[in-house]
Amino acid sequence: MFGGDTLYELRCSLQLAETEREGGFSPHISPFTAVNDLGHLLGKAGFNTLTVDTDEIQVNYPGMFELMEDLQGMGESNCSWNRKALLHRDTMLAAAAVYREMYRNEDGSVPATYQIYHMIGWKYHDSQARPAERGSATVSFGELGKLNNLMSQGKKSQ
């Protein structure tokens, strides 16, 4: 799922342009979850052995409007209930200019950053073996290095 600082370039540009043109701003991009919230949600759902991983992908677009068209095609429009329904044309043009000025690449394209969260959790079943209690090991990890020596000595004697 998308999360964190996804589309921060677009969000900042829209906020700056709308504040300048209209004297305030409202969110035009759906809010994204924080990575620690995902861990809490998985834990509350009864999952153990949680792992949440983050990838950051940057995609370059010719301009802000091409990015917005792509987002609309992905079904990633704003889903907030209390959002402002209309964004004025001059505000959109100002946002595109801010985006281009603040974030433009050398080739003239503009970046869009996506943070993608991958989650995995495990829920134990009675029929599955449980992990051993912490500290119950009978062999130290430090002794594992000696295993190679023992194995090589055993091969020499054969």
Salt bridges, closest charged atoms under 4 A:
GLU18 OE1 - HIS28 NE2 2.83
GLU18 OE2 - LYS84 NZ 2.85
GLU20 OE2 - ARG21 NE 3.99
GLU22 OE1 - LYS84 NZ 2.22
ASP55 OD2 - HIS118 NE2 2.92
ASP90 OD2 - ARG21 NH1 3.98
